[in-house]
Structures are given as C-alpha cells and as structure tokens.
C-alpha cells in the first residue's frame, strides 16, 4: 500500500504533543488589533489544544507526525 500524503496546510498549523493531543494557534490576531484589549491579544497569542470533536479529522490530515 502506498504512503499517505500529509496535508501541506495542516502540517504547518498543527503539532502533536507527547501525550498525542494536537496543539494549534488561535485565530483573530492578524489585523484590526486596535479595538482588542491587551489581555485579549495576549491570550490569542498562546497555543491551545484542538477540540476533542475535531481531533480525529485533524489526525487524518497529519498521519506521520
């Protein structure tokens, strides 16, 4: 059976943790930042985990990570 192809966009956006969960960056920190509070912008800069309901679909995109 041939190798599966990793989705190029997904491999740039997601990383697996040691326990097998998937890390992601948060959205809404690219532009229109003047109206957002410093606290909100600071929290948007941090990484978070992919939700349990989306985990399986993201794992299909990055099979060898």
N, CA, C and O atoms as a Tripos MOL2 file, in Angstrom:
@<TRIPOS>MOLECULE
protein
  260   259    65     0     0
PROTEIN
NO_CHARGES

@<TRIPOS>ATOM
      1 N           0.8450   -1.1840    0.0000 N.3       1 UNK1
      2 CA          0.0000    0.0000    0.0000 C.3       1 UNK1
      3 C           0.8910    1.2490    0.0000 C.2       1 UNK1
      4 O           1.8760    1.2950    0.7370 O.2       1 UNK1
      5 N           0.5640    2.2590   -0.8110 N.am      2 UNK2
      6 CA          1.4110    3.4560   -0.8760 C.3       2 UNK2
      7 C           1.2880    4.3080    0.3870 C.2       2 UNK2
      8 O           0.3420    4.1750    1.1640 O.2       2 UNK2
      9 N           2.2680    5.1800    0.5610 N.am      3 UNK3
     10 CA          2.2360    6.0900    1.7010 C.3       3 UNK3
     11 C           1.0910    7.0800    1.5380 C.2       3 UNK3
     12 O           0.7130    7.4370    0.4220 O.2       3 UNK3
     13 N           0.5480    7.5160    2.6670 N.am      4 UNK4
     14 CA         -0.4780    8.5550    2.6400 C.3       4 UNK4
     15 C           0.2050    9.9100    2.5170 C.2       4 UNK4
     16 O           1.3190   10.0930    3.0080 O.2       4 UNK4
     17 N          -0.4530   10.8470    1.8710 N.am      5 UNK5
     18 CA          0.1060   12.1960    1.7620 C.3       5 UNK5
     19 C          -0.3670   13.0360    2.9390 C.2       5 UNK5
     20 O          -1.5460   13.0230    3.2930 O.2       5 UNK5
     21 N           0.5650   13.7640    3.5420 N.am      6 UNK6
     22 CA          0.2470   14.7080    4.6030 C.3       6 UNK6
     23 C          -0.2880   15.9790    3.9610 C.2       6 UNK6
     24 O           0.2430   16.4400    2.9510 O.2       6 UNK6
     25 N          -1.3400   16.5450    4.5480 N.am      7 UNK7
     26 CA         -1.8930   17.7940    4.0570 C.3       7 UNK7
     27 C          -0.9110   18.9250    4.3590 C.2       7 UNK7
     28 O          -0.5680   19.1530    5.5190 O.2       7 UNK7
     29 N          -0.4550   19.6380    3.3190 N.am      8 UNK8
     30 CA          0.5910   20.6590    3.4710 C.3       8 UNK8
     31 C           0.1690   21.8010    4.3860 C.2       8 UNK8
     32 O           0.9770   22.3070    5.1640 O.2       8 UNK8
     33 N          -1.0880   22.2040    4.2950 N.am      9 UNK9
     34 CA         -1.5730   23.2820    5.1550 C.3       9 UNK9
     35 C          -1.6350   22.8570    6.6060 C.2       9 UNK9
     36 O          -1.3310   23.6390    7.5060 O.2       9 UNK9
     37 N          -2.0330   21.6070    6.8310 N.am     10 UNK10
     38 CA         -2.1830   21.1070    8.2000 C.3      10 UNK10
     39 C          -0.8340   20.9170    8.8870 C.2      10 UNK10
     40 O          -0.7130   21.1540   10.0880 O.2      10 UNK10
     41 N           0.1760   20.4920    8.1380 N.am     11 UNK11
     42 CA          1.4690   20.2550    8.7830 C.3      11 UNK11
     43 C           2.1140   21.5520    9.2560 C.2      11 UNK11
     44 O           2.9630   21.5320   10.1470 O.2      11 UNK11
     45 N           1.7120   22.6940    8.6600 N.am     12 UNK12
     46 CA          2.2110   23.9900    9.1000 C.3      12 UNK12
     47 C           1.4340   24.5140   10.3080 C.2      12 UNK12
     48 O           1.9480   25.3400   11.0620 O.2      12 UNK12
     49 N           0.2130   24.0450   10.4950 N.am     13 UNK13
     50 CA         -0.6770   24.6010   11.5180 C.3      13 UNK13
     51 C          -0.7740   23.7860   12.8000 C.2      13 UNK13
     52 O          -1.1150   24.3320   13.8500 O.2      13 UNK13
     53 N          -0.4840   22.4980   12.7360 N.am     14 UNK14
     54 CA         -0.6840   21.6380   13.9000 C.3      14 UNK14
     55 C           0.5820   20.9050   14.2980 C.2      14 UNK14
     56 O           1.4090   20.5670   13.4500 O.2      14 UNK14
     57 N           0.7320   20.6580   15.6130 N.am     15 UNK15
     58 CA          1.8370   19.8530   16.1510 C.3      15 UNK15
     59 C           1.2440   18.8840   17.1560 C.2      15 UNK15
     60 O           0.2880   19.2130   17.8580 O.2      15 UNK15
     61 N           1.8190   17.6740   17.2230 N.am     16 UNK16
     62 CA          1.3690   16.7180   18.2210 C.3      16 UNK16
     63 C           2.1670   16.8750   19.5010 C.2      16 UNK16
     64 O           3.3720   17.1270   19.4590 O.2      16 UNK16
     65 N           1.5000   16.7270   20.6450 N.am     17 UNK17
     66 CA          2.1710   16.7670   21.9340 C.3      17 UNK17
     67 C           2.6700   15.3650   22.2700 C.2      17 UNK17
     68 O           2.3790   14.4070   21.5530 O.2      17 UNK17
     69 N           3.4070   15.2520   23.3440 N.am     18 UNK18
     70 CA          3.9260   13.9580   23.7590 C.3      18 UNK18
     71 C           2.8430   12.9660   24.1110 C.2      18 UNK18
     72 O           3.0140   11.7600   23.9310 O.2      18 UNK18
     73 N           1.7140   13.4760   24.6200 N.am     19 UNK19
     74 CA          0.6180   12.5920   25.0090 C.3      19 UNK19
     75 C          -0.3260   12.2760   23.8530 C.2      19 UNK19
     76 O          -1.3050   11.5510   24.0310 O.2      19 UNK19
     77 N          -0.0320   12.8260   22.6500 N.am     20 UNK20
     78 CA         -0.8450   12.5080   21.4830 C.3      20 UNK20
     79 C          -1.9320   13.5090   21.1580 C.2      20 UNK20
     80 O          -2.6460   13.3460   20.1700 O.2      20 UNK20
     81 N          -2.0720   14.5550   21.9810 N.am     21 UNK21
     82 CA         -3.0420   15.6000   21.6730 C.3      21 UNK21
     83 C          -2.4470   16.5090   20.5980 C.2      21 UNK21
     84 O          -1.2520   16.4420   20.3090 O.2      21 UNK21
     85 N          -3.2870   17.3540   20.0110 N.am     22 UNK22
     86 CA         -2.8290   18.2120   18.9210 C.3      22 UNK22
     87 C          -2.9310   19.6770   19.3360 C.2      22 UNK22
     88 O          -3.9810   20.1450   19.7750 O.2      22 UNK22
     89 N          -1.7960   20.3990   19.1840 N.am     23 UNK23
     90 CA         -1.7370   21.8220   19.5030 C.3      23 UNK23
     91 C          -2.0890   22.6370   18.2660 C.2      23 UNK23
     92 O          -1.8500   22.2150   17.1350 O.2      23 UNK23
     93 N          -2.6650   23.8190   18.5070 N.am     24 UNK24
     94 CA         -2.9740   24.7410   17.4210 C.3      24 UNK24
     95 C          -2.8300   26.1710   17.9180 C.2      24 UNK24
     96 O          -2.8200   26.4340   19.1200 O.2      24 UNK24
     97 N          -2.7160   27.0940   16.9550 N.am     25 UNK25
     98 CA         -2.6870   28.5140   17.2840 C.3      25 UNK25
     99 C          -4.1230   29.0360   17.2800 C.2      25 UNK25
    100 O          -5.0100   28.4220   16.6870 O.2      25 UNK25
    101 N          -4.3460   30.1560   17.9340 N.am     26 UNK26
    102 CA         -5.6760   30.7620   17.9480 C.3      26 UNK26
    103 C          -5.8390   31.7360   16.7770 C.2      26 UNK26
    104 O          -4.8590   32.2810   16.2680 O.2      26 UNK26
    105 N          -7.0640   31.9390   16.3690 N.am     27 UNK27
    106 CA         -7.3800   32.8460   15.2650 C.3      27 UNK27
    107 C          -7.6210   34.2660   15.7950 C.2      27 UNK27
    108 O          -7.6230   34.4900   17.0060 O.2      27 UNK27
    109 N          -7.8210   35.2070   14.8910 N.am     28 UNK28
    110 CA         -8.2020   36.6010   15.1910 C.3      28 UNK28
    111 C          -7.0710   37.4450   15.7660 C.2      28 UNK28
    112 O          -7.3290   38.3620   16.5460 O.2      28 UNK28
    113 N          -5.8230   37.1570   15.3980 N.am     29 UNK29
    114 CA         -4.7360   38.0310   15.8620 C.3      29 UNK29
    115 C          -3.9290   38.5740   14.6830 C.2      29 UNK29
    116 O          -2.7430   38.8640   14.8450 O.2      29 UNK29
    117 N          -4.5240   38.7160   13.5210 N.am     30 UNK30
    118 CA         -3.8110   39.1780   12.3320 C.3      30 UNK30
    119 C          -4.0010   40.6690   12.0690 C.2      30 UNK30
    120 O          -3.0390   41.3630   11.7420 O.2      30 UNK30
    121 N          -5.2150   41.1660   12.2050 N.am     31 UNK31
    122 CA         -5.4680   42.5780   11.9010 C.3      31 UNK31
    123 C          -6.6420   43.0630   12.7380 C.2      31 UNK31
    124 O          -7.2600   42.2880   13.4680 O.2      31 UNK31
    125 N          -6.9470   44.3700   12.6240 N.am     32 UNK32
    126 CA         -7.9600   45.0370   13.4550 C.3      32 UNK32
    127 C          -7.6600   44.7890   14.9370 C.2      32 UNK32
    128 O          -8.5170   44.3340   15.6940 O.2      32 UNK32
    129 N          -6.4200   45.0990   15.3280 N.am     33 UNK33
    130 CA         -5.9920   44.8210   16.7030 C.3      33 UNK33
    131 C          -6.2010   46.0110   17.6350 C.2      33 UNK33
    132 O          -6.0930   45.8650   18.8530 O.2      33 UNK33
    133 N          -6.5010   47.1890   17.0790 N.am     34 UNK34
    134 CA         -6.6150   48.3850   17.9200 C.3      34 UNK34
    135 C          -7.8220   48.3130   18.8490 C.2      34 UNK34
    136 O          -7.7700   48.8230   19.9680 O.2      34 UNK34
    137 N          -8.8970   47.6910   18.4060 N.am     35 UNK35
    138 CA        -10.0930   47.6310   19.2540 C.3      35 UNK35
    139 C         -10.0580   46.4760   20.2560 C.2      35 UNK35
    140 O         -10.9090   46.4010   21.1410 O.2      35 UNK35
    141 N          -9.0900   45.5850   20.1250 N.am     36 UNK36
    142 CA         -8.9850   44.4500   21.0520 C.3      36 UNK36
    143 C          -8.1210   44.8480   22.2460 C.2      36 UNK36
    144 O          -7.1330   45.5670   22.0960 O.2      36 UNK36
    145 N          -8.4980   44.3780   23.4190 N.am     37 UNK37
    146 CA         -7.7540   44.7220   24.6300 C.3      37 UNK37
    147 C          -6.4220   43.9760   24.6620 C.2      37 UNK37
    148 O          -6.2500   42.9570   23.9920 O.2      37 UNK37
    149 N          -5.4810   44.5000   25.4530 N.am     38 UNK38
    150 CA         -4.1710   43.8720   25.5830 C.3      38 UNK38
    151 C          -4.2990   42.4590   26.1280 C.2      38 UNK38
    152 O          -3.5840   41.5530   25.6980 O.2      38 UNK38
    153 N          -5.2140   42.2720   27.0780 N.am     39 UNK39
    154 CA         -5.4340   40.9570   27.6750 C.3      39 UNK39
    155 C          -5.9140   39.9610   26.6210 C.2      39 UNK39
    156 O          -5.4640   38.8160   26.5730 O.2      39 UNK39
    157 N          -6.8250   40.4170   25.7890 N.am     40 UNK40
    158 CA         -7.3720   39.5500   24.7390 C.3      40 UNK40
    159 C          -6.3010   39.1820   23.7150 C.2      40 UNK40
    160 O          -6.1960   38.0250   23.3050 O.2      40 UNK40
    161 N          -5.4990   40.1810   23.3000 N.am     41 UNK41
    162 CA         -4.4360   39.9320   22.3190 C.3      41 UNK41
    163 C          -3.3760   39.0010   22.8900 C.2      41 UNK41
    164 O          -2.8410   38.1530   22.1760 O.2      41 UNK41
    165 N          -3.0760   39.1570   24.1610 N.am     42 UNK42
    166 CA         -2.0890   38.3010   24.8180 C.3      42 UNK42
    167 C          -2.5670   36.8470   24.8360 C.2      42 UNK42
    168 O          -1.7940   35.9290   24.5650 O.2      42 UNK42
    169 N          -3.8320   36.6490   25.1540 N.am     43 UNK43
    170 CA         -4.3930   35.2910   25.1890 C.3      43 UNK43
    171 C          -4.4980   34.6780   23.8000 C.2      43 UNK43
    172 O          -4.3970   33.4600   23.6570 O.2      43 UNK43
    173 N          -4.6990   35.5000   22.7740 N.am     44 UNK44
    174 CA         -4.7750   34.9940   21.4050 C.3      44 UNK44
    175 C          -3.4130   34.5290   20.9040 C.2      44 UNK44
    176 O          -3.3350   33.7300   19.9700 O.2      44 UNK44
    177 N          -2.3470   35.0200   21.5140 N.am     45 UNK45
    178 CA         -1.0120   34.6220   21.1070 C.3      45 UNK45
    179 C          -0.6040   33.2460   21.6120 C.2      45 UNK45
    180 O           0.3410   32.6480   21.0980 O.2      45 UNK45
    181 N          -1.3030   32.7490   22.5990 N.am     46 UNK46
    182 CA         -0.9560   31.4590   23.1970 C.3      46 UNK46
    183 C          -1.5030   30.3110   22.3710 C.2      46 UNK46
    184 O          -2.4490   30.4760   21.6010 O.2      46 UNK46
    185 N          -0.8950   29.1430   22.5420 N.am     47 UNK47
    186 CA         -1.4000   27.9600   21.8430 C.3      47 UNK47
    187 C          -2.4690   27.2800   22.6910 C.2      47 UNK47
    188 O          -2.5490   27.4870   23.9020 O.2      47 UNK47
    189 N          -3.2830   26.4680   22.0330 N.am     48 UNK48
    190 CA         -4.3230   25.7210   22.7230 C.3      48 UNK48
    191 C          -4.4310   24.3530   22.0660 C.2      48 UNK48
    192 O          -3.7440   24.0790   21.0830 O.2      48 UNK48
    193 N          -5.2800   23.5060   22.5980 N.am     49 UNK49
    194 CA         -5.4510   22.1690   22.0500 C.3      49 UNK49
    195 C          -6.6420   22.1280   21.1100 C.2      49 UNK49
    196 O          -7.6100   22.8680   21.2840 O.2      49 UNK49
    197 N          -6.5640   21.2630   20.1170 N.am     50 UNK50
    198 CA         -7.6850   21.0400   19.2110 C.3      50 UNK50
    199 C          -8.7910   20.3640   20.0020 C.2      50 UNK50
    200 O          -8.5200   19.4910   20.8260 O.2      50 UNK50
    201 N         -10.0260   20.7560   19.7610 N.am     51 UNK51
    202 CA        -11.1670   20.1880   20.4700 C.3      51 UNK51
    203 C         -11.2970   18.6930   20.1920 C.2      51 UNK51
    204 O         -10.9280   18.2130   19.1200 O.2      51 UNK51
    205 N         -11.8210   17.9760   21.1650 N.am     52 UNK52
    206 CA        -11.9560   16.5250   21.0780 C.3      52 UNK52
    207 C         -12.7740   16.1020   19.8540 C.2      52 UNK52
    208 O         -12.4830   15.0780   19.2350 O.2      52 UNK52
    209 N         -13.7950   16.8920   19.5060 N.am     53 UNK53
    210 CA        -14.6570   16.5530   18.3780 C.3      53 UNK53
    211 C         -13.9580   16.7120   17.0330 C.2      53 UNK53
    212 O         -14.3710   16.0950   16.0510 O.2      53 UNK53
    213 N         -12.8980   17.5360   16.9690 N.am     54 UNK54
    214 CA        -12.1580   17.7580   15.7230 C.3      54 UNK54
    215 C         -10.8650   16.9530   15.6410 C.2      54 UNK54
    216 O         -10.2260   16.9120   14.5900 O.2      54 UNK54
    217 N         -10.4790   16.3180   16.7330 N.am     55 UNK55
    218 CA         -9.1800   15.6510   16.8120 C.3      55 UNK55
    219 C          -9.0000   14.5870   15.7340 C.2      55 UNK55
    220 O          -7.9440   14.5220   15.1050 O.2      55 UNK55
    221 N         -10.0070   13.7580   15.5130 N.am     56 UNK56
    222 CA         -9.8730   12.6500   14.5600 C.3      56 UNK56
    223 C          -9.6800   13.1630   13.1380 C.2      56 UNK56
    224 O          -8.8740   12.6120   12.3890 O.2      56 UNK56
    225 N         -10.4120   14.2130   12.7550 N.am     57 UNK57
    226 CA        -10.2870   14.7400   11.3950 C.3      57 UNK57
    227 C          -8.9230   15.3990   11.1730 C.2      57 UNK57
    228 O          -8.3780   15.3260   10.0710 O.2      57 UNK57
    229 N          -8.3680   16.0390   12.2020 N.am     58 UNK58
    230 CA         -7.0450   16.6500   12.0780 C.3      58 UNK58
    231 C          -5.9670   15.5640   12.0170 C.2      58 UNK58
    232 O          -4.9910   15.7050   11.2800 O.2      58 UNK58
    233 N          -6.1310   14.4980   12.7750 N.am     59 UNK59
    234 CA         -5.1610   13.3920   12.7580 C.3      59 UNK59
    235 C          -5.0790   12.7430   11.3770 C.2      59 UNK59
    236 O          -4.0160   12.2700   10.9760 O.2      59 UNK59
    237 N          -6.1930   12.7180   10.6540 N.am     60 UNK60
    238 CA         -6.1820   12.1710    9.2920 C.3      60 UNK60
    239 C          -5.3410   13.0310    8.3570 C.2      60 UNK60
    240 O          -4.7510   12.5260    7.4020 O.2      60 UNK60
    241 N          -5.2880   14.3360    8.6350 N.am     61 UNK61
    242 CA         -4.5260   15.2440    7.7740 C.3      61 UNK61
    243 C          -3.0230   15.1440    8.0180 C.2      61 UNK61
    244 O          -2.2250   15.3980    7.1160 O.2      61 UNK61
    245 N          -2.6380   14.7720    9.2470 N.am     62 UNK62
    246 CA         -1.2040   14.6730    9.5690 C.3      62 UNK62
    247 C          -0.8940   13.2670   10.0830 C.2      62 UNK62
    248 O          -0.6600   13.0880   11.2780 O.2      62 UNK62
    249 N          -0.8890   12.2760    9.2030 N.am     63 UNK63
    250 CA         -0.7530   10.8830    9.6480 C.3      63 UNK63
    251 C           0.6160   10.5110   10.1950 C.2      63 UNK63
    252 O           0.7020    9.5820   10.9970 O.2      63 UNK63
    253 N           1.6940   11.1900    9.8030 N.am     64 UNK64
    254 CA          3.0400   10.7550   10.2000 C.3      64 UNK64
    255 C           3.7020   11.6690   11.2080 C.2      64 UNK64
    256 O           4.9070   11.5560   11.4300 O.2      64 UNK64
    257 N           2.9560   12.5730   11.8270 N.am     65 UNK65
    258 CA          3.5910   13.4970   12.7670 C.3      65 UNK65
    259 C           3.6760   12.8870   14.1560 C.2      65 UNK65
    260 O           4.1830   13.5230   15.0800 O.2      65 UNK65
@<TRIPOS>BOND
     1     1     2 1
     2     2     3 1
     3     3     4 2
     4     3     5 am
     5     5     6 1
     6     6     7 1
     7     7     8 2
     8     7     9 am
     9     9    10 1
    10    10    11 1
    11    11    12 2
    12    11    13 am
    13    13    14 1
    14    14    15 1
    15    15    16 2
    16    15    17 am
    17    17    18 1
    18    18    19 1
    19    19    20 2
    20    19    21 am
    21    21    22 1
    22    22    23 1
    23    23    24 2
    24    23    25 am
    25    25    26 1
    26    26    27 1
    27    27    28 2
    28    27    29 am
    29    29    30 1
    30    30    31 1
    31    31    32 2
    32    31    33 am
    33    33    34 1
    34    34    35 1
    35    35    36 2
    36    35    37 am
    37    37    38 1
    38    38    39 1
    39    39    40 2
    40    39    41 am
    41    41    42 1
    42    42    43 1
    43    43    44 2
    44    43    45 am
    45    45    46 1
    46    46    47 1
    47    47    48 2
    48    47    49 am
    49    49    50 1
    50    50    51 1
    51    51    52 2
    52    51    53 am
    53    53    54 1
    54    54    55 1
    55    55    56 2
    56    55    57 am
    57    57    58 1
    58    58    59 1
    59    59    60 2
    60    59    61 am
    61    61    62 1
    62    62    63 1
    63    63    64 2
    64    63    65 am
    65    65    66 1
    66    66    67 1
    67    67    68 2
    68    67    69 am
    69    69    70 1
    70    70    71 1
    71    71    72 2
    72    71    73 am
    73    73    74 1
    74    74    75 1
    75    75    76 2
    76    75    77 am
    77    77    78 1
    78    78    79 1
    79    79    80 2
    80    79    81 am
    81    81    82 1
    82    82    83 1
    83    83    84 2
    84    83    85 am
    85    85    86 1
    86    86    87 1
    87    87    88 2
    88    87    89 am
    89    89    90 1
    90    90    91 1
    91    91    92 2
    92    91    93 am
    93    93    94 1
    94    94    95 1
    95    95    96 2
    96    95    97 am
    97    97    98 1
    98    98    99 1
    99    99   100 2
   100    99   101 am
   101   101   102 1
   102   102   103 1
   103   103   104 2
   104   103   105 am
   105   105   106 1
   106   106   107 1
   107   107   108 2
   108   107   109 am
   109   109   110 1
   110   110   111 1
   111   111   112 2
   112   111   113 am
   113   113   114 1
   114   114   115 1
   115   115   116 2
   116   115   117 am
   117   117   118 1
   118   118   119 1
   119   119   120 2
   120   119   121 am
   121   121   122 1
   122   122   123 1
   123   123   124 2
   124   123   125 am
   125   125   126 1
   126   126   127 1
   127   127   128 2
   128   127   129 am
   129   129   130 1
   130   130   131 1
   131   131   132 2
   132   131   133 am
   133   133   134 1
   134   134   135 1
   135   135   136 2
   136   135   137 am
   137   137   138 1
   138   138   139 1
   139   139   140 2
   140   139   141 am
   141   141   142 1
   142   142   143 1
   143   143   144 2
   144   143   145 am
   145   145   146 1
   146   146   147 1
   147   147   148 2
   148   147   149 am
   149   149   150 1
   150   150   151 1
   151   151   152 2
   152   151   153 am
   153   153   154 1
   154   154   155 1
   155   155   156 2
   156   155   157 am
   157   157   158 1
   158   158   159 1
   159   159   160 2
   160   159   161 am
   161   161   162 1
   162   162   163 1
   163   163   164 2
   164   163   165 am
   165   165   166 1
   166   166   167 1
   167   167   168 2
   168   167   169 am
   169   169   170 1
   170   170   171 1
   171   171   172 2
   172   171   173 am
   173   173   174 1
   174   174   175 1
   175   175   176 2
   176   175   177 am
   177   177   178 1
   178   178   179 1
   179   179   180 2
   180   179   181 am
   181   181   182 1
   182   182   183 1
   183   183   184 2
   184   183   185 am
   185   185   186 1
   186   186   187 1
   187   187   188 2
   188   187   189 am
   189   189   190 1
   190   190   191 1
   191   191   192 2
   192   191   193 am
   193   193   194 1
   194   194   195 1
   195   195   196 2
   196   195   197 am
   197   197   198 1
   198   198   199 1
   199   199   200 2
   200   199   201 am
   201   201   202 1
   202   202   203 1
   203   203   204 2
   204   203   205 am
   205   205   206 1
   206   206   207 1
   207   207   208 2
   208   207   209 am
   209   209   210 1
   210   210   211 1
   211   211   212 2
   212   211   213 am
   213   213   214 1
   214   214   215 1
   215   215   216 2
   216   215   217 am
   217   217   218 1
   218   218   219 1
   219   219   220 2
   220   219   221 am
   221   221   222 1
   222   222   223 1
   223   223   224 2
   224   223   225 am
   225   225   226 1
   226   226   227 1
   227   227   228 2
   228   227   229 am
   229   229   230 1
   230   230   231 1
   231   231   232 2
   232   231   233 am
   233   233   234 1
   234   234   235 1
   235   235   236 2
   236   235   237 am
   237   237   238 1
   238   238   239 1
   239   239   240 2
   240   239   241 am
   241   241   242 1
   242   242   243 1
   243   243   244 2
   244   243   245 am
   245   245   246 1
   246   246   247 1
   247   247   248 2
   248   247   249 am
   249   249   250 1
   250   250   251 1
   251   251   252 2
   252   251   253 am
   253   253   254 1
   254   254   255 1
   255   255   256 2
   256   255   257 am
   257   257   258 1
   258   258   259 1
   259   259   260 2
@<TRIPOS>SUBSTRUCTURE
     1 UNK1         2 RESIDUE 1 A UNK
     2 UNK2         6 RESIDUE 1 A UNK
     3 UNK3        10 RESIDUE 1 A UNK
     4 UNK4        14 RESIDUE 1 A UNK
     5 UNK5        18 RESIDUE 1 A UNK
     6 UNK6        22 RESIDUE 1 A UNK
     7 UNK7        26 RESIDUE 1 A UNK
     8 UNK8        30 RESIDUE 1 A UNK
     9 UNK9        34 RESIDUE 1 A UNK
    10 UNK10       38 RESIDUE 1 A UNK
    11 UNK11       42 RESIDUE 1 A UNK
    12 UNK12       46 RESIDUE 1 A UNK
    13 UNK13       50 RESIDUE 1 A UNK
    14 UNK14       54 RESIDUE 1 A UNK
    15 UNK15       58 RESIDUE 1 A UNK
    16 UNK16       62 RESIDUE 1 A UNK
    17 UNK17       66 RESIDUE 1 A UNK
    18 UNK18       70 RESIDUE 1 A UNK
    19 UNK19       74 RESIDUE 1 A UNK
    20 UNK20       78 RESIDUE 1 A UNK
    21 UNK21       82 RESIDUE 1 A UNK
    22 UNK22       86 RESIDUE 1 A UNK
    23 UNK23       90 RESIDUE 1 A UNK
    24 UNK24       94 RESIDUE 1 A UNK
    25 UNK25       98 RESIDUE 1 A UNK
    26 UNK26      102 RESIDUE 1 A UNK
    27 UNK27      106 RESIDUE 1 A UNK
    28 UNK28      110 RESIDUE 1 A UNK
    29 UNK29      114 RESIDUE 1 A UNK
    30 UNK30      118 RESIDUE 1 A UNK
    31 UNK31      122 RESIDUE 1 A UNK
    32 UNK32      126 RESIDUE 1 A UNK
    33 UNK33      130 RESIDUE 1 A UNK
    34 UNK34      134 RESIDUE 1 A UNK
    35 UNK35      138 RESIDUE 1 A UNK
    36 UNK36      142 RESIDUE 1 A UNK
    37 UNK37      146 RESIDUE 1 A UNK
    38 UNK38      150 RESIDUE 1 A UNK
    39 UNK39      154 RESIDUE 1 A UNK
    40 UNK40      158 RESIDUE 1 A UNK
    41 UNK41      162 RESIDUE 1 A UNK
    42 UNK42      166 RESIDUE 1 A UNK
    43 UNK43      170 RESIDUE 1 A UNK
    44 UNK44      174 RESIDUE 1 A UNK
    45 UNK45      178 RESIDUE 1 A UNK
    46 UNK46      182 RESIDUE 1 A UNK
    47 UNK47      186 RESIDUE 1 A UNK
    48 UNK48      190 RESIDUE 1 A UNK
    49 UNK49      194 RESIDUE 1 A UNK
    50 UNK50      198 RESIDUE 1 A UNK
    51 UNK51      202 RESIDUE 1 A UNK
    52 UNK52      206 RESIDUE 1 A UNK
    53 UNK53      210 RESIDUE 1 A UNK
    54 UNK54      214 RESIDUE 1 A UNK
    55 UNK55      218 RESIDUE 1 A UNK
    56 UNK56      222 RESIDUE 1 A UNK
    57 UNK57      226 RESIDUE 1 A UNK
    58 UNK58      230 RESIDUE 1 A UNK
    59 UNK59      234 RESIDUE 1 A UNK
    60 UNK60      238 RESIDUE 1 A UNK
    61 UNK61      242 RESIDUE 1 A UNK
    62 UNK62      246 RESIDUE 1 A UNK
    63 UNK63      250 RESIDUE 1 A UNK
    64 UNK64      254 RESIDUE 1 A UNK
    65 UNK65      258 RESIDUE 1 A UNK
